[in-house]
Amino acid sequence: MNPLKKPWDYTGIMEKFEANRNEELAGPMKAYLKNHFPFLGIKSPLRKQLLKEHFAAYTLPEPGQLFEEAWKLYHLPEREYQYAAIALIEKMKKHLTIDDFPTLLQFIETKSWWDSIDTIAPHFVGRIVKLDREYGEKIMLEWSQSDNMWTNRAAILHQLKFKKETDTDLLFQIIKQHSESKEFFIQKAIGWVLREYAKTDPEVVKAFVEVHPLKPLSKREALKHFV
């Protein structure tokens, strides 16, 4: 333990956040996420600065305590605390293993919205899929067949940052399972992941879109950067 730092205490984050509560900003921020979550009214730059200060002043939890401490934050009402929990996992993501799929799924299916899924899926789930591609493919196919739309979105997006390491067979298989979905967030995810992979292999993406019927939103998003 760094003797210059205090022992980990998540309430330090609560104190910093509460001291910066801004009711004028909280309303518009809540409206931006369709009124699904209350907000403290702390915008992203300030929130990140406050978390940076906290991480500089406190030691991180022991790896075995990571999720316990993250849940303490995640279960608090305001959305900024879910962001703080995700930031804590981000700081300690090197400790994540394939045994953590079930716990990450709990985070995905708790207080679900695009803003949490879009960090958890590519940054954490994708990271541990790379540790064991065969097992990871099995889990991602299970998630793709879930009744939970957000879990489906996570399966679609887990390879978002893989570039040349993308398993295109898995990517296209999952997309085809959801290509007829009427869910906006599924259509958007399909377009996004295809658009991102097109930066690595545009011809493969163009050929896939030409051959496989996609919803107009997915197709438009996938081909956004093609001339």
Stockholm file with secondary structure:
# STOCKHOLM 1.0

chainA/1-227         MNPLKKPWDYTGIMEKFEANRNEELAGPMKAYLKNHFPFLGIKSPLRKQLLKEHFAAYTLPEPGQLFEEAWKLYHLPEREYQYAAIALIEKMKKHLTIDDFPTLLQFIETKSWWDSIDTIAPHFVGRIVKLDREYGEKIMLEWSQSDNMWTNRAAILHQLKFKKETDTDLLFQIIKQHSESKEFFIQKAIGWVLREYAKTDPEVVKAFVEVHPLKPLSKREALKHFV
#=GR chainA/1-227 SS CCTTSBCCCTHHHHHHHHHTCCHHHHHHHHHHTTTCSCCCCCCHHHHHHHHHHHHHHBCCCCGGGHHHHHHHHHTSSSHHHHHHHHHHHHHTGGGCCGGGHHHHHHHHTSSCCHHHHHHIIIIIIHHHHTTCHHHHHHHHHHHHTCSCHHHHHHHHHTTTTCGGGCCHHHHHHHHHHHTTCCCHHHHHHHHHHHHHHHTTCHHHHHHHHHHSCCCHHHHHHHTTTCC
#=GC SS_cons         CCTTSBCCCTHHHHHHHHHTCCHHHHHHHHHHTTTCSCCCCCCHHHHHHHHHHHHHHBCCCCGGGHHHHHHHHHTSSSHHHHHHHHHHHHHTGGGCCGGGHHHHHHHHTSSCCHHHHHHIIIIIIHHHHTTCHHHHHHHHHHHHTCSCHHHHHHHHHTTTTCGGGCCHHHHHHHHHHHTTCCCHHHHHHHHHHHHHHHTTCHHHHHHHHHHSCCCHHHHHHHTTTCC
//
